[in-house]
Amino acid sequence: MPEANIATRLTKIAKIHPYRKAVICPTGRDKAGRVAYAHLTFEQLDEQSNRLAAGLVSKGVAKGVRTILMVKPSLEFFTIIFALFKAGAIPVVVDPGMGVRRMAACLKESDPEAFIGIPLAHVLRKILPSFFKNIKIFVTAGKRWFWGGYTIRGLMKGSCSPLEMADTGTDDMAAILFTTGSTGPAKGVIYTHGNFDAQLHQISTHLNLTGDEIDLSTFPLFALFWPALGITSVIPDMDPTRPAFVNPEKIVEAIRNQGVTNMFASPALLNRVGAYGKKKGIKVPSLKRVICAGAPVFPANIEQFSAILGEDAEIQTPYGATEAVPVLSISGSEILSETRYLSEEGYGICVGRPINNIPVHIIRISDDPILGWSNDLEIEDGKIGEIVVSGALVTSEYYKRPKDDALSKIQDGDRFWHRMGDVGWKDEKGRFWFCGRKSHRVLTDPHDAPMFTIPCEAIFNCHPAVFRSALVGIGAKGYKKPVICIELEKGTSRLKWRRGKIRRELLNLAAANPLTGKINTILFHKSFPVDIRHNSKIFREQLTVWSEKKIVRSRE
């Protein structure tokens, strides 16, 4: 059995704990409204994924075959993904929340050879045939309608002969996972089996996970880690593409019904469930660990959700990206007791210390490729620069994007550093502080220091009428005019005199702080354009265009 194949972890666990539940999925409700569940044990998941892997290989979905995977979170989803790993095929996964055409363009970019999807996904490929014209093998998860190809059920009907798992090495491609594209074009990140193995080690050791954990993951890809670690994974009753609009009652219900001990959630979902729990006076004592990531996590969100947890429970806010995760982490208790006050003063958001001493540095900011590593690139603690990371879990390249590779990777002998695309600084306690995306910094003058989004916005976010703010730059490169866009709290009066009063108060706040002293233009926006998944990542490029038009109209 090849040690490098990530699916070998499942097979080993199935032998040790064959009857432990691996995946639990809601299947509907009875007349009384009580939810019903189905499950697969580790033995069943291993056996079913073996059968499917054999069926896939027999039809050509074998080692190295790039395979689009468009299946909703379900028992079948877990069976398919582990079957693909066992077959040595390469699942290609794109966040459907980015929109149909952008998603289809990403899938086309990956040069797929096979397609596995639910019926609706096959309808999509029929509607947009040009994006999928080179695919030769089609598999339907569910009922096949008017298209050809195979079905998951049909492929699993074959005899359950011993499967010879694909002989994959540590550096062999295991998957292509696309970035969200919230700050630029979505890129296909190449994951190797070695990357996945290093990620699992990083997660399990940092969180002190044990085999008796029960996890509720509201992000499907993150849920895949748990069966590989011998942990039961509960699939929530929700639309995974819209966590900001989740029904909080169903999340609480799942936690209570299954005795969930661990949960992964985006800040938007955490906020929605926390607000509901606080309002209803709900407690979830089984939940001892919450992992919140995907976008900046604000202290008020942590404080609110902490109110529904038990005394010994902890919220962790790891930092990373599709290309490298998790890298840094900090506990909610440290944020609430110490770093929140500095964040409100414009220091940035503290994202913690390196997990398991993974190498993380701060280097001089540059928009150009860096051909080779030099210690001269590093800057002193306390200064804002680019965040770079190295290690076994860090992915080495994008799929067929050499220009992006050149901009994001720095060769350093036998290893390399990944440029996270974020700016931040390191304090005297070894903690790193996130100050925003590098591409979002505003350069007002070539001789002056840049203005960074997170520190500047913190000054305005302290105003009680402000829900969130966004710094953008208008004008020629290097000579940008800083503009702050404001989204007010819901229910705030839209009367002109009220807005005028808020504007004056915000301008006074800006003038009184050296971080924001250059800002003298404030624009009110009804609702910021944000990513659909986290409802937190602001599309600042769109706000910049909107701001430019708004300012031009005001001058006419």
C-alpha positions in Angstrom: 0.0 0.0 0.0 1.6 3.3 -1.1 2.4 5.4 2.0 2.3 8.7 0.0 -1.4 8.3 -1.1 -3.5 10.3 1.3 -6.3 7.7 1.1 -4.0 5.1 2.9 -4.9 6.9 6.2 -8.6 6.0 5.7 -7.7 2.3 5.1 -5.6 2.1 8.2 -8.3 3.7 10.4 -10.9 1.4 8.9 -8.9 -1.6 10.2 -8.4 -0.1 13.7 -12.0 1.3 14.1 -14.1 -0.4 11.5 -17.5 0.3 13.2 -16.9 3.9 14.3 -19.0 6.4 12.3 -17.0 8.2 9.7 -19.6 10.4 8.1 -23.1 11.4 9.3 -25.6 13.1 6.9 -29.1 14.5 7.5 -31.7 12.8 5.2 -34.9 14.6 5.9 -37.5 15.1 8.7 -40.4 13.1 10.0 -43.9 14.5 10.5 -43.0 15.8 14.0 -40.1 17.8 12.4 -37.4 15.6 13.8 -34.3 15.3 11.6 -33.3 11.8 10.4 -29.6 10.9 9.7 -27.8 8.3 7.7 -24.1 7.3 8.2 -21.1 5.4 6.9 -18.7 3.6 9.2 -15.0 3.8 8.5 -15.2 0.2 7.2 -18.1 1.1 4.9 -16.5 4.3 3.6 -13.3 2.4 2.9 -15.1 -0.5 1.2 -17.4 1.7 -0.9 -14.6 4.0 -2.0 -12.6 0.8 -3.0 -15.4 -0.4 -5.1 -15.9 2.9 -6.8 -12.2 3.4 -7.4 -12.1 0.0 -9.2 -15.1 1.0 -11.3 -13.6 4.4 -12.2 -10.2 2.9 -13.1 -12.0 0.4 -15.4 -13.5 3.3 -17.3 -10.3 5.3 -17.6 -10.5 7.5 -14.5 -7.1 6.4 -13.3 -3.8 7.8 -12.2 -3.1 11.4 -13.4 -6.6 11.9 -14.9 -7.8 15.4 -14.0 -11.5 15.0 -13.0 -14.0 17.8 -12.3 -15.9 17.1 -9.1 -19.2 18.9 -8.7 -21.1 17.0 -6.0 -22.9 18.4 -3.0 -21.8 17.5 0.6 -23.2 14.0 1.1 -22.2 10.5 2.0 -21.6 10.0 -1.7 -19.3 13.0 -1.9 -16.9 11.4 0.7 -17.0 8.1 -1.2 -16.2 9.8 -4.5 -13.3 11.9 -3.2 -11.6 9.0 -1.5 -12.2 6.8 -4.5 -10.5 9.4 -6.7 -7.5 9.5 -4.4 -7.3 5.7 -4.4 -7.5 5.6 -8.2 -4.7 8.2 -8.4 -7.0 10.6 -10.3 -6.8 14.3 -9.7 -10.0 15.9 -8.5 -10.5 19.5 -9.7 -12.6 21.6 -7.3 -13.9 25.1 -7.7 -16.0 27.1 -5.3 -19.5 27.4 -6.9 -20.0 30.6 -5.0 -17.9 32.5 -7.5 -20.6 32.4 -10.1 -21.4 30.1 -13.0 -19.3 31.5 -15.8 -16.2 32.2 -13.6 -16.5 28.7 -12.3 -16.8 27.2 -15.7 -13.8 29.2 -16.9 -11.8 27.8 -14.0 -12.8 24.3 -14.8 -11.9 24.7 -18.5 -8.5 26.1 -17.4 -7.7 22.9 -15.6 -7.7 20.8 -18.9 -10.2 18.2 -17.4 -10.4 14.8 -18.9 -13.3 13.4 -16.8 -16.4 14.9 -15.1 -18.3 13.7 -12.0 -21.3 15.7 -11.0 -24.9 15.8 -9.8 -27.6 16.1 -12.5 -27.7 19.9 -12.2 -23.9 20.0 -12.9 -24.4 18.0 -16.1 -27.2 20.4 -17.2 -24.6 23.2 -16.7 -22.1 21.5 -19.0 -24.8 21.1 -21.6 -25.7 24.8 -21.4 -22.1 25.8 -21.6 -20.6 23.1 -23.9 -17.5 25.1 -25.0 -16.1 25.0 -21.5 -16.2 21.2 -21.3 -15.7 20.1 -24.9 -12.4 18.2 -24.3 -13.9 15.9 -21.6 -14.3 12.3 -22.7 -15.6 10.5 -19.5 -18.8 11.6 -17.8 -20.2 10.2 -14.5 -23.5 11.2 -12.9 -23.9 11.2 -9.1 -27.6 10.5 -8.9 -30.1 9.9 -11.7 -28.8 10.2 -15.2 -31.2 12.1 -17.5 -30.8 12.8 -21.2 -27.0 12.7 -21.3 -24.7 9.7 -21.7 -21.9 8.4 -19.6 -21.8 6.3 -16.4 -23.4 6.6 -13.0 -21.8 6.2 -9.6 -24.3 3.4 -8.7 -23.5 1.6 -11.9 -19.7 1.8 -11.4 -20.1 0.3 -7.9 -22.0 -2.8 -9.0 -18.9 -4.6 -10.0 -17.4 -7.3 -7.8 -15.5 -6.1 -4.7 -12.2 -7.5 -5.7 -9.1 -6.3 -3.8 -8.1 -2.8 -5.0 -4.6 -2.1 -5.9 -4.3 1.5 -4.8 -2.5 3.9 -7.2 1.2 4.1 -6.5 1.5 7.8 -5.9 4.6 9.6 -4.6 4.9 12.5 -2.1 5.4 14.9 -5.0 2.6 13.5 -7.2 -0.3 15.8 -8.0 -3.3 14.9 -5.7 -5.8 17.7 -6.5 -6.3 21.1 -8.1 -8.1 23.5 -5.8 -9.0 26.9 -7.1 -8.7 30.0 -5.1 -11.8 32.2 -4.6 -10.5 34.9 -6.8 -11.7 37.6 -4.4 -8.6 39.8 -5.0 -7.8 38.8 -8.6 -8.3 35.9 -11.1 -9.0 32.5 -9.5 -6.0 30.2 -9.8 -5.7 26.5 -9.7 -3.5 25.5 -6.8 -1.7 22.2 -7.3 -1.8 20.0 -4.2 0.5 17.0 -3.9 -0.1 14.0 -1.6 2.8 15.3 0.5 1.0 18.7 0.9 -2.1 17.0 2.2 -0.2 14.8 4.5 1.7 17.8 6.0 -1.6 19.6 6.4 -3.2 16.8 8.3 -0.2 16.6 10.6 -0.3 20.4 11.2 -4.0 20.4 12.0 -4.1 17.4 14.3 -1.1 18.3 16.4 -2.0 22.0 16.7 -5.6 21.3 17.8 -4.7 18.2 19.9 -7.4 16.2 18.2 -8.3 12.8 19.4 -10.2 9.9 17.7 -13.4 10.4 19.7 -14.0 13.9 18.2 -17.2 14.7 16.3 -16.8 17.5 13.8 -19.3 19.7 12.1 -17.7 21.4 9.1 -19.6 24.1 7.2 -16.9 24.1 4.5 -17.0 20.8 2.5 -13.3 20.6 1.6 -12.2 21.1 5.2 -14.6 18.3 6.2 -12.4 15.9 4.1 -9.6 16.1 6.7 -11.6 14.5 9.4 -12.1 10.9 8.1 -8.4 10.9 7.2 -7.7 11.6 10.9 -10.2 9.1 12.2 -12.7 11.7 13.3 -16.4 11.5 12.7 -17.6 14.2 10.3 -21.2 15.5 10.4 -22.6 17.2 7.3 -24.7 20.2 8.2 -28.1 20.9 6.7 -27.2 24.1 4.8 -26.3 25.5 1.5 -22.4 25.4 1.6 -22.2 28.2 -1.0 -24.1 30.7 1.2 -23.0 30.3 4.9 -23.8 33.9 5.7 -27.5 33.0 5.2 -27.5 29.7 7.1 -30.4 28.8 9.3 -28.8 29.0 12.8 -31.4 26.7 14.3 -30.3 23.8 12.1 -26.6 24.3 13.1 -27.5 24.3 16.8 -29.7 21.3 16.2 -26.9 19.3 14.5 -24.5 20.1 17.4 -27.0 18.9 20.0 -28.2 15.9 18.1 -24.7 14.5 17.4 -22.8 15.8 20.4 -20.5 17.8 18.1 -17.1 18.6 19.8 -15.4 20.5 17.0 -16.7 22.9 14.4 -15.3 24.8 11.4 -17.1 28.0 10.4 -16.5 31.2 8.5 -16.8 34.5 10.4 -20.2 35.2 8.7 -21.7 31.9 9.8 -20.2 32.3 13.3 -21.8 35.7 13.6 -25.2 34.5 12.5 -25.2 31.5 14.8 -23.7 33.4 17.7 -26.4 36.2 17.4 -29.1 33.6 17.3 -27.7 31.7 20.3 -27.2 34.9 22.4 -30.8 36.0 21.6 -32.3 32.7 22.6 -30.0 32.1 25.6 -28.7 28.8 24.0 -25.8 26.8 25.2 -23.9 24.1 23.3 -21.8 22.4 26.1 -20.6 19.5 23.9 -18.7 22.0 21.6 -15.2 22.4 23.0 -13.4 23.8 19.9 -14.4 26.2 17.2 -12.1 26.9 14.2 -13.0 30.2 12.5 -11.2 31.1 9.3 -11.7 32.2 5.7 -11.7 35.9 6.3 -10.7 38.4 9.0 -12.3 37.4 12.4 -13.3 40.4 14.5 -13.2 40.3 18.3 -16.9 41.2 18.6 -17.8 38.1 16.6 -15.6 35.9 18.9 -17.0 37.5 22.0 -20.6 36.9 20.9 -20.1 33.3 20.0 -18.2 32.6 23.2 -21.4 33.4 25.1 -23.0 30.1 23.9 -20.0 27.9 24.6 -19.0 26.1 27.8 -16.3 27.4 30.1 -13.5 25.2 28.8 -14.3 25.7 25.1 -12.0 27.6 22.9 -12.2 29.5 19.6 -9.1 29.3 17.3 -8.6 31.6 14.4 -6.0 30.1 12.1 -4.5 32.1 9.2 -3.6 30.8 5.8 -4.6 30.7 2.2 -5.5 28.1 -0.4 -1.8 27.8 -1.2 -0.7 27.3 2.4 -3.0 26.5 5.3 -2.9 26.6 8.3 0.2 28.8 8.9 -0.5 30.9 12.0 -3.1 30.7 14.8 -4.3 32.6 17.9 -6.9 31.7 20.5 -10.0 33.7 21.0 -9.2 34.2 24.6 -5.9 36.0 23.8 -7.7 38.2 21.3 -10.4 39.2 23.7 -8.0 39.8 26.6 -5.2 41.5 24.8 -5.0 42.1 21.1 -8.5 43.4 20.4 -7.7 46.8 22.0 -4.6 47.2 19.8 -6.6 46.2 16.7 -9.1 49.0 17.5 -6.3 51.5 17.5 -5.1 50.5 14.1 -2.4 47.9 14.7 -4.0 45.4 12.4 -5.6 42.0 13.3 -3.4 39.7 15.3 -3.3 36.3 13.5 -1.0 34.6 16.0 2.2 32.6 16.1 3.5 30.0 13.6 2.0 26.6 14.1 4.6 23.9 14.9 7.3 26.5 14.2 6.6 26.6 10.5 9.0 29.2 9.0 7.2 32.6 8.5 9.0 35.9 7.8 8.2 39.5 6.9 10.1 40.9 3.8 10.2 44.2 2.0 7.1 44.9 -0.1 7.5 44.5 -3.9 5.1 44.0 -6.8 7.8 42.3 -8.9 9.1 38.7 -9.0 11.9 37.9 -6.6 14.3 35.5 -8.3 16.1 34.2 -5.2 16.0 34.3 -1.4 18.4 36.5 0.5 18.4 37.4 4.2 18.5 41.0 3.1 14.9 40.7 2.1 13.8 40.5 5.7 12.8 43.6 7.6 13.0 44.3 11.3 10.2 43.4 13.7 7.5 46.1 14.0 7.7 47.1 10.4 5.0 46.3 7.9 6.0 44.1 4.9 5.0 41.0 2.9 4.2 37.8 4.7 6.1 34.7 3.4 6.0 31.1 4.5 7.9 27.9 3.7 7.3 24.3 4.6 5.9 20.9 3.5 2.3 22.0 3.5 3.0 25.0 1.2 2.0 24.3 -2.4 4.8 24.8 -4.9 2.9 26.0 -8.0 -0.3 26.9 -9.8 -1.7 24.9 -12.7 -0.2 26.3 -15.9 0.3 29.8 -14.6 4.1 30.4 -14.8 3.7 34.2 -14.4 1.8 33.8 -11.2 4.4 31.2 -10.0 7.1 33.8 -10.6 5.3 36.4 -8.6 4.4 34.2 -5.7 7.4 31.9 -5.2 10.9 32.7 -4.1 13.5 29.9 -4.6 15.8 29.3 -1.7 18.2 26.4 -2.5 16.3 23.1 -2.2 13.2 24.9 -0.8 11.1 27.9 -1.7 9.0 30.6 0.0 5.4 31.4 -0.8 4.4 35.1 -0.9 1.0 35.1 0.8 -0.1 38.3 -1.0 -0.8 39.8 2.4 1.0 42.5 4.4 1.7 42.5 8.1 4.2 42.8 10.9 5.7 40.8 13.7 5.6 41.9 17.3 8.1 41.3 20.2 6.1 38.3 21.4 6.5 36.5 18.0 2.9 37.2 16.9 2.1 38.2 13.4 -0.4 41.0 12.6 -2.4 41.1 9.4 -2.8 44.5 7.8 -4.5 43.7 4.5 -3.8 42.5 1.0 -0.7 43.8 -0.6 -2.6 44.8 -3.8 -5.1 46.9 -1.7 -2.5 49.2 -0.2 -2.9 52.9 -1.2 0.2 54.8 -2.3 -0.5 58.5 -2.1 3.0 59.6 -2.8 6.2 57.8 -3.9 8.0 59.3 -0.9 5.4 58.5 1.7 4.6 55.2 3.5 1.6 53.3 2.0 -1.8 53.3 3.7 -2.9 49.8 4.6 -6.6 48.8 4.7 -7.1 47.0 8.0 -5.3 49.5 10.2 -7.1 52.5 8.6 -10.5 50.9 8.6 -10.3 50.0 12.3 -10.4 53.8 13.1 -13.7 54.2 11.3 -15.2 50.8 12.4 -15.1 52.0 16.0 -18.0 54.5 15.3 -21.2 52.9 16.5 -23.1 53.7 13.3 -20.5 51.9 11.1 -21.1 48.3 10.1 -17.9 48.1 8.0 -15.6 50.4 6.1 -13.2 50.0 3.1 -10.2 52.0 2.1 -9.7 52.5 -1.7 -7.4 54.6 -3.8 -8.6 56.8 -6.6 -6.3 58.3 -9.3 -2.9 57.6 -10.9 -0.7 54.9 -9.7 1.6 56.1 -6.9 -0.5 59.2 -6.4 -3.8 57.8 -5.2 -6.3 59.8 -3.4 -7.5 57.8 -0.3 -11.2 57.4 0.0 -13.1 55.6 2.8 -16.3 53.8 1.9 -18.8 53.3 4.7 -21.6 50.7 5.0 -23.8 51.8 7.9 -25.4 49.5 10.5 -28.8 48.3 9.5 -31.5 50.6 10.9 -29.3 53.7 10.8 -31.3 56.6 9.6 -30.9 57.6 6.0 -31.9 61.2 6.6 -29.5 63.6 5.0 -28.9 65.5 8.3 -28.2 62.2 10.1 -25.7 61.2 7.4 -24.1 64.6 7.5 -23.6 64.3 11.2 -22.0 60.9 10.9 -19.8 62.1 8.0 -18.5 65.0 10.2 -17.8 62.6 13.1 -15.9 60.3 10.8 -13.9 63.1 9.3 -13.0 64.2 12.8 -11.9 60.6 13.7 -9.7 60.6 10.5 -8.1 63.9 11.2 -7.2 63.0 14.8 -5.2 59.8 13.8 -1.9 59.8 11.9 -3.0 56.6 10.1 -6.0 58.3 8.5 -5.0 62.0 8.5 -4.9 62.1 4.7 -8.5 60.9 4.3 -10.9 63.7 3.6 -13.4 61.9 1.4 -16.1 59.7 2.8 -18.7 57.8 0.6 -21.7 55.9 1.9 -22.5 52.6 0.2 -25.8 50.8 0.7 -24.2 47.3 0.8 -20.6 46.4 0.0 -19.9 43.9 -2.8 -18.5 40.8 -0.9 -17.7 37.2 -1.6 -20.8 35.0 -1.4 -19.1 32.3 0.7 -17.8 34.3 3.6 -19.8 37.5 3.2 -16.7 39.2 4.6 -14.1 39.6 1.8 -14.8 43.0 0.3 -14.5 43.3 -3.4 -12.4 46.5 -3.2 -11.7 46.6 -6.9 -15.5 47.0 -7.5 -15.7 49.6 -4.8 -12.9 51.5 -6.4 -14.7 51.8 -9.7 -17.9 52.8 -7.9 -16.1 55.4 -5.9 -14.5 56.9 -9.0 -17.9 57.2 -10.7 -19.4 58.7 -7.5 -16.7 61.3 -7.3 -16.9 62.3 -11.0 -20.7 62.7 -10.7 -20.4 64.9 -7.7 -18.1 67.2 -9.6 -20.4 67.6 -12.6 
